[in-house]
């Protein structure tokens, strides 16, 4: 039973080997026939070849059967396949080495070329100026540009704003209003911006002694060697965060026109005190600003 199984298993292998041997023998026979034909052709072209006489058929001996090569077995076929695979891998390896060498050469040469192309040009030679001791010095003409500094003094509201009540004695317009008006009332309109007349420091905010002024500020300035104090009254509440000691700049917005305190309508009460003495704000401003 085991011998029969072995025979069945080896039958395809033996058949494949026999077929291979037959193919090899057929190729050898074809090569021998071609070689014989080529030899005969060469002999026919030669002039020195002796004449061949016919030989009785009784003396003609048949050609010996060419020797048979041993058949290729499975191991030999696998060996040939391995040799082919090794040669293919060798070609691929050599090609890869050549490509890598080319890439390395390109990566080395290109940055060097780029660096050489981007090199900055050499600096120009230093300039030398020679002046004769007897040269005449001429005045240099300046351009037409000039710097305009902000004015040190400006109006607390828009210039030429209408004035409803001037400086000096008056009939009190309301209960709690004074009969001597120490400033002027600018009718700039509800919510108009109130600006600091000049740079200075806040010295008073909503003094209870001047409650009739409502929401008000006092700013002290130093102008022309005099201590000048400006008063801004009847402004709206909650529109400024200035406190005593805060510095202010000329033209800085310090509040908005309102009608707080003893007021008959929206306006800005504005005073100027020079060395603690009230003066006419309009006269003083015209004298300073023009």
Steps between C-alpha positions, in 0.01 A plus 500: 500500500783739578686419175190578297463837674866585431459406135193720464682790665815473284318445172449877422861579592639221276275607215621862532863387499444284189338789317795723590750242375313466171505881447875509562562210260292669230705820539829307477384320183401836344838649588689202353298514177565874467872450565515227239322718242738789564801269461374365171443851370854599588642190330296572186642856480864380530694437179744256662247249620556164322228343295287263697429171331195300567532221749311177458201497721617172645804673653313808640489487874232691683603794716543422858220623720614822672560458868213593716543758771374412841150635566451807718352423834307734728810596694680613182202707391484670836874567481461671162208706636711607797784610270256708294357659814849581631595666172179707503562612857860586412389723210241671723763556772750653257228728356398612850862579590536710185177695572602565862843622389338738251264641765783551748706683239202720411428583865862596560554712191166690484517672845863596433398659169205677659719629781757626252228674296348665810831632634478877560710725280817643648457831684581815304823678575482761778423855394760765555425872513780747473426863588734783424597715799399809301154368403212742553224374732155572362177497692287189463146561380243316709189340356154651534386269780441626850364366828192657648459444871150492645394831651566523873151650555167437328129562552318251727232445233478566129629852436237768440240304696210722603518646852176534694638679807822701529744585778409750776197624694158372400148435621488147646321289237389229748480411867853425618659692212750772593461867419864516391581268213864395538512338156314466170234255381566328166189360327675216317202264508414196708778239491759723331861415590677710763878532451777599742606857421868418559720229641483474879400294803153436645476674838128467582208273410143584611592711804185516725568870554418556134202268478315757287747411221375140498748258345815713465882486481781742584834474318814691592744621232828690485478763221737789443636467854153517657291237676181480296199297618213409268152391616258285294144480644157346433646200310323167473553239770686175430685615188846547648728295725744777594604538862702752698868479399438365148699679226315623192616616157391803308186417303431179695131416533411533868119486485177572312270801515207444737263684734593382851488721813335846495442516125221630278601286198787308340814715494863505616590737782867590443726705731864616487677600820848655472689481830166410665322810366214457245543674164280525192556171316423644157737796541779274632455245218498764228816648647676161505367350179391801298 
